[in-house]
Amino acid sequence: MGRVKLLKKIGHLLQAVPDWVKVSVLFSLTFVTTTASGSLQRGSYPFDSWADFSQGLLFSGPLLFILMSHEMGHYLMCRRHGVAVTPPFFIPLPPYFFIGTLGAFIRIKQVIPNRKVLVEIAAAGPLAGMVAALPMFVVGILTSPLSNIDPQATNIIYEGKPLLTKIIMSLLYSSAGQDMDISLNAVAFAGWLGFLVTLLNLLPVGQLDGGHIVYALFQKHHYKVAQIATVMITCLALFWPGWIIWAIIITKLIGFKHPPTFFDHQTLSRFHWGLGISCIFLFMLLFMPVPVSVPEWDQNLQILWSTISRYILP
């Protein structure tokens, strides 16, 4: 009981802290963890010296700019429509956990007025994030080295190539051979992560950005769409285990249902339909069945699948 009372007291104290203080502290921590993560990616030891720590700035700077652009898109659109909202809260992670952050979020404090406003708020984040991520990725690609593909290489991580990145790379490196690959530098990797973050947010589920858009456009069918999407990404876990984590997050935390808006009966204009459809098109351009590929993982998955298929298939 003593622990429960202590946790409640801590909770009350945190509620009394102004949002701007929480935002500042979390952003500062996330700056440290993402910069340290970028330093580790370059083979440095970030906490040995400032010189080593600063090696990660070319990663953390673009990444935080992309994440902030995404959340500020939502935030400013909420303010434009008079919807009460918190500023963006960043989520730091230890730098040894992938990229040092779980992203950022805002919390809307009231019911959305209608589906038109819902579309605008939902679309503003992904579109603003893409405006930031796209030039980062292009600049990063132009400054990243070309390298020969070594099929026998180990301990190498290959980033997924959605249709959008394939188009960009074909335009920038049309003369590159089929046996050539691009080793993403820190800026390009941050841009690619911006694409991945946008993709995950546009999943048509619950109160993710994609779930908001599907509810606004196809109100009566949003629950079925969310269920089908979850089944599909669960099946994709056969090729990339990370999808099963997202399936669990969706079923246990996010859910399939979307709350109604205040004036849910209000119809959408052509502009709002176009805005929603453009986000669905963006989702298709960014979709990656296998966001991250590691040759050793692929071999193990193939062995596991072949073993399972022997017992399932005749």
Summary of the structure (lengths in Angstrom):
residues: 314
radius of gyration: 21.3
end to end distance: 56.9
largest distance: 68.4
contacts: 985
relative contact order: 0.11
helix: 63%
strand: 7%
